[in-house]
Amino acid sequence: MQNLRIASIWLPVFKWTSLGATLLFSVACAGPNPSIYPSRANASTRTVYVVNHGLLHTGVAVRRSEIPRGVWPASHDYAGFKYLEVGWGEDDGYRKNLTTGTAVRALRGSTRTVLLCHGFDYFHDPKASVVAVDLSLRGFARLCDHVAQTYALDASGQPILLEKNWYRARGRYSAFHNCNNWIATGLRKAGCPINPTISITPRPLLLQVRQFGRHLPREK
């Protein structure tokens, strides 16, 4: 009930923010980085998956076996799974029970950020919308590095596990720099024609990704 009340407060804000970003989409689309996207004809590619779980949260998934060696050390915690999905967010608003106070603090700005990881073998969330994007090998490596650089590390250089599936992260979270912008930034580093600044909510993010990606039917 508390989460529904918070949603009723913030969803109208994000609705209008999303509408404004969508209008900007028509004039603010970024072009690709032609040196790495799209991949050259007959060249090997790697596929990433932008996963929207409804409402405001979006994650990105990859085949775990395709992550370049030496990159994304925390991926080893999910050996045996086919896919690995990761999302970035504010600690109190993402990992803990959401209250009006934590939502307000997160949206105002916070450096207490976390990564949520999830290993799985097929896309099974009936509420999820999944868009697949094919990247060049260089582009895929750059996206994986973007994720890896978001992990906070301990004194020995290892990811900091807070509890199962949750890791301490780097970066400042706010209403205008959230999980959607974070994913768009990773895709931009991979060479994709996407503008992270306007990707404030799933709507403008997915509008852009669908221009160069493809909808993925649910696996059975």
C-alpha positions, 0 to 999 in steps of 0.5 A: 500500500505504501509503494502504491501511495508513493507511485501515485505521487511520483508517476505523474511527475515522471509522466510529464517528464517522459512526455517532454523527453519524448518530444525532445526525442524527435529533435535530439536523436544521436547518430551512431559511432560508425567506427564501432556501430553497426558492425561490419557485414559478416563480422561477429556480433554480440547481443545485449537485451534491454529489459523493462520490468514495468513502471520506472525500472529498466535493466540490461542483460547479456549472455554470461559466457560472452563477457570478455575475460577479465571484465566484469569480475562479479559475473563469476558469481553467476556461473552456470546461468545463461544470462546475467541481468544488471540494474543500477539504482539508489540504495534506499530506494532500490534495495530497501522498502520504499517510503516517501522519504527515501523516494524524495531523497533518491530523486533529489540526488544520492551517491549511495548507489547499488547494482542488482544482478540476476542470473537466469536461463530464459526470459520469463517475466510476463510483465517484461518488455525485452528489446535485443540489440546486436553490437560489434565485438568492440561495442559489446566490450565497451558496454561490459566495461561500462557495467564493470566500472560501475561496481565499487571495489574493496581494497583488494580490487574486488566487487563489494557484495552487500547481500545476495545479488546486491553490490555497492556501486559508483555514481550519483543517482537522481531524477535526471540520472537514473537506471534508464540514463545509465543503460542509455550511456552504456549503449552510447559507449557501445556506439549506438545512436541513442541520447542518454540525456533524454532517456529519463524514463523507460518510454524515451529510452525504449523509443530510441532502442526500438529504432535500432533493436528488435523486440524479443518474443518471450522464450518458452 
